[in-house]
Amino acid sequence: MTQPSLPELLHAAVTAVGGTERPGQVAMAEAVAEAIDDGAHLLVQAGTGTGKSLGYLVPALAHGERVVVATATLALQRQLVERDLPRTVEALHPILRRRPEFAMLKGRSNYLCLHRLHEGVPQDEEEGLFDQFEAAAPTSKLGQDLLRLRDWSDETETGDRDDLTPGVSDRAWSQVSVSSRECLGATKCAYGAECFAEAARERAKLAEVIVTNHALLAIDAIEGAPVLPQHEVLIVDEAHELVSRVTGVATGELTPGQVNRAVRRAAKLVNEKAADQLQTAAEGFERLMELALPGRLEEIPEDLGYALMALRDACRTVISAIGSTRDKSVQDEDAVRKQALASVESVHDVAERITHGSEWDVVWYERHEPRGGAAYRHSGASLRVAPMSVSGLLREKLFTDRSVVLTSATLKLGGDFNGVGASLGLGPEGAEGDDLPLWKGVDVGSPFDYPRQGILYVAKHLARPARDGDRRDMLDELTELIQAAGGRTLGLFSSMRAAQLAAEDLRSRIPEYPILLQGEETLGELIKNFAADPRTCLFGTLSLWQGVDVPGPSCQLVVMDKIPFPRPDDPLMSARQKAVEEAGGNGFMAVAATHAALLMAQGAGRLVRASGDRGVVAVLDPRLATARYGSYLKASMPDFWYTTDRNQVRKSLAAIDAAAKQAD
């Protein structure tokens, strides 16, 4: 019997999801199929509207090997599991003569813990355990959330937090979930046979396609014990986010509140000497954290080093003591012990890592505004440690013994894939070496006609932005652009302060155009309200650069206040830049410009989301037109028609606005 052809399979899948076949999607599917067949690595840039999920799912399902698909966002995970995979599997079943199983797998804390739900939460105070449903007033938000969780536990088949609609607060969820460190283990837990997290793992073991997130992929790579089942193909969607997500998982944090919580949890489970040692070490650490100044610690100050070593040694003593002490008076002792161990081990591991002083780690101190109240007086002080780079980790753990496909709408920066490749631990495209995985990059283009659908306008006449300086000329320009566009504006700002100042200023200048500001409502509500009224503008920062999908007339002007370079005092970015320079490279281009290029590519991608969209991306920073690195940044963005003529842009915006009103 002849094998079904890829075009035949793709046509069946696209028809099943109600889509339209596009040349870019066909090219992507062919490239992915070739990479899987050859056991090779592939980077695929596929523009918005290409249909990239089917571009990788169809060849992966056709090949028949186990596949892990890792995404950055919940929205894409849901689309894959609830829409694309069910329809694609059914469409391909008659042709492939098999029906591949698929499953979702997340970290343990994403699932309801039945032990926590029925036995209560181990507490830090004298009473030991309490029934969270009794303690929380039924009329309070927490009480209502907990009662709803209890009812939901009888109905849910997955126990997955994301299946609970509407959702509950983080505080409520923490009462009924556990981390992997706090989990008793299926064999020791009275509810092990019914455990939602264990059931999800079992489903994943039997599935041909496992959908997960970047964070779990990072945990699987970083930690010794594998979390994901063995697989032959790894597909990373939204791959532009991978390095930052892996860095986040590999970052350790130490706060006085966290340390004091570990002290309280361990106090009744160890002998008095061990408890006193940890208490004394915690007090010493807390005193120093109140005195420390924000910023990177290239060398750990002597007094802080001694405090961290004392904390590490005290934690080590307590960990040993917890293992050898039993106290029958403690209710549900195993759960209490497990929670205490998790807290103390977490403190120990970060303190040990910082005192070890690896040249590959960056350590810094942060202080944020307290969240209010005496209970939170230490919440603003934290000591953090992160890897200088995750490229070596990714090269070693990601690209070994499997074919890896990474895809996104923004992987080519400055015109090639090498910048993103380097951040992933890959050498130049096509280069081979003992420890350099061979890979290739493919740009399958976009179904949109960017030069006809969009304009890239750079306000070359504006003053160069100074850090935290008054940008009255920028606000004047922004006002005129919004008026010309008739609202319809997504404002992407380099900082929350800049977004707030602009919103405050323009609300008084042009009250006829409502301005929504990130943080004043949930992101979902903001985007819903922005899309509902074309006269409305939405201002915000980082998550808006990447998280807004509003096709149609409500978003016809995307404004960037300035090039989003990292802050000069960003400890991790500045350390990475310095390391590149010390190695003889161009630190600014490798780190700062690459960071800005990725964000600008994502931000500009908010404009054209459908074939009928028209509009302008306006960058209110003259450096994009005048600085040497401007061409690199422009080459990373969609190929819009480019201009610095402000009058032409106003006329174009007015014409687009008039056409949108006529269509309405």
NORKANOR-V117611 format. One line per field, one symbol per residue. psi: psi as a letter, one per 40 degrees, with the letter a starting at -180 (. if undefined). burial: # if it has 9 or more other ideal C-beta (glycine too) atoms within 8 Angstrom, else .. A space follows every 10 residues. Layout:
# NORKANOR-V117611
psi->???
burial->???
This chain:
# NORKANOR-V117611
psi->hiiiiddddd ddddddefah hidddddddd dddddddefi ihhhhhihed fddddddddd dddeihhhhh ididdddddd ddcddddddd dedddefigh iiihhiidee ihhdddddei hhieadecii hddddhhdei dddddddddd dddediddeh deehhiiiid ddddeeiiid dehdiddehd eddehddddd dddddeidhh haiddddddd ddidhhdiih idhhhhifee edddddddde hiihiddddd dddddedeei iddddddddd dddddddddd diiiiigdhh iddddddddd dddddddddd dddehiheeh hfdddddddd dddddddddd ddddddfhee ihhihihihi eiideedede hihihihdie ddddddddfh fihhhhiieg dhheeieddd dddeeiaihe iiidehhhii ihheaieigd dddihhhhgd eiihhihfih gddddddddd ddddefbfhh hhieiddddd dddddddddg eehhhihhdd iidddddddd ddhdeiihia addddeehgg iaeegehhhh dihgiiideh dddddddddd ddeeagdddd cddddddddd ddddeedhei deiiahhhhf heddddided ddddeeiigi hhiehddddd dddddddddd ddd.
burial->.....#.### #######... .#.####### ######...# ########## ########## ###.###### ##...##### #.######## ###.##...# ########.# #######..# .#.....### .##..#.... .######### .##..#.### ##.#...#.. .##.#####. #.##....#. ##..###### #.##..#### ########## ##.....##. #.######## ###.###### ########## #######.## ...##.#### ##.###.##. .#...##..# ...##.#### #########. ##..#....# .##.###### ########## #####..... ######...# .....#.### ########.# #.####.##. .######### ####.##.## ######..#. .....##### ##.#####.# ..#######. .#..#..... #..##.#### ########## ####.#.### .##.###..# ..#.####.. ..#..##.## #.######## #.####.#.# .######### ######.... ########## #.....#### ########## #########. ..#.###### ####....## .#######.# ..##.#..## .###.##.## ....
